[in-house]
Amino acid sequence: MSNKNKNRDGLVYSTNPNLNLEQKSESSVTLPPSQQQLRVMLDKKQRAGKKVTLVTGFSGKEEDLESLGKMLKSKCGTGGSVKDGEIIIQGDFRERVLKELIALGYKAKQSGG
């Protein structure tokens, strides 16, 4: 997918002359860890049967999410990525991720069995 249309949020065409195409800043301020409600879950859907640990529910700047993802990946000693507001860590590291998030002061729960 091309990066040139990212600011439109999927808009292809509009007849509205007053349409504002500026990017919306959904979360310009990152909430403190004690106010975050994070969910840690295991997922293997649409991943060719490979298990990944997902961390969802983060509200804040993308840079802060990426730094948290980088720290969790280094603590688990594995790869992963940050996409669509989720931290994806390769493998089943639910307990370790949950322990690290709680140690950092986040309100985190295990979700999905």
VENFEN-V338771 format. One record per helix or strand of 3 or more residues. SS is the DSSP state (2 for helix, 1 for strand). FROM is the first residue (numbers start at 1). LEN is the number of residues. Records with the same first field share a line. If there is no record, write none. Layout:
BEGIN
SS=FROM-LEN, FROM-LEN
END
This chain:
BEGIN
2=3-6, 33-3, 62-15, 94-10
1=37-7, 52-5, 80-4, 86-5, 107-4
END
